[in-house]
Amino acid sequence: MADNGDNRALSNLEYDLLTALQNKAEAVKAYETYIQDAQQMQSQPCVELFQKLRQADIDQAQEIRQHLQEVMQKGKM
């Protein structure tokens, strides 16, 4: 992503964390649709599975965000 000089806007690690966070955010949004679809099909086991997966991605996104904040403040973990 960035060169090795000091003129970069983001470090590779910051970029990687931002990308991972974006992917989790997109997954959370997609799971909302999947949950609705499962509800329309009256498939409670699938609703519960998608809710579980959505919550796992929310938890992981929060962890990524914490790491990103620390890296952006300190330059590393």
C-alpha positions in Angstrom: 0.0 0.0 0.0 2.5 2.6 1.1 6.1 3.2 0.4 8.8 3.0 3.1 9.2 6.7 3.5 7.6 9.1 5.9 5.4 10.7 3.3 2.7 8.0 3.4 -0.9 8.7 4.5 -1.4 5.2 6.0 1.0 2.5 7.0 0.4 -1.0 5.5 -0.9 -2.1 8.9 -3.4 0.8 9.2 -4.6 0.0 5.6 -4.9 -3.7 6.4 -6.9 -3.0 9.6 -9.2 -0.5 7.7 -9.8 -3.0 5.0 -10.6 -5.8 7.5 -13.0 -3.4 9.3 -14.7 -2.5 6.0 -15.1 -6.2 5.2 -16.7 -6.9 8.6 -19.1 -3.9 8.2 -20.2 -5.2 4.8 -20.7 -8.6 6.2 -22.8 -7.3 9.1 -25.0 -5.4 6.6 -25.4 -8.6 4.4 -26.4 -10.7 7.4 -29.3 -8.3 8.0 -30.7 -9.3 4.6 -30.0 -13.0 5.2 -31.9 -12.8 8.5 -34.9 -11.2 6.8 -34.8 -13.8 4.0 -34.7 -16.7 6.6 -37.5 -15.0 8.5 -39.6 -14.8 5.4 -39.0 -18.5 4.8 -39.9 -19.2 8.5 -36.6 -20.9 9.0 -35.8 -20.2 12.7 -32.6 -22.3 12.7 -31.3 -20.2 9.8 -32.4 -17.0 11.5 -30.4 -18.0 14.6 -27.4 -19.0 12.5 -27.3 -15.7 10.7 -27.8 -13.8 13.9 -24.9 -15.7 15.5 -22.7 -15.0 12.5 -23.7 -11.4 12.5 -22.9 -11.0 16.2 -19.5 -12.7 15.7 -18.6 -10.2 12.9 -19.8 -7.3 15.1 -17.5 -8.5 17.9 -14.6 -8.9 15.5 -15.2 -5.5 14.0 -15.0 -3.9 17.5 -11.8 -5.7 18.2 -10.3 -4.6 14.8 -11.4 -1.0 15.6 -9.6 -1.1 18.9 -6.4 -2.3 17.3 -6.7 0.3 14.6 -7.1 3.1 17.1 -4.0 1.9 19.0 -2.0 1.6 15.8 -3.1 5.0 14.6 -2.1 6.6 17.9 1.1 4.8 18.6 2.2 3.6 15.1 2.1 0.0 16.3 0.6 -2.5 18.8 
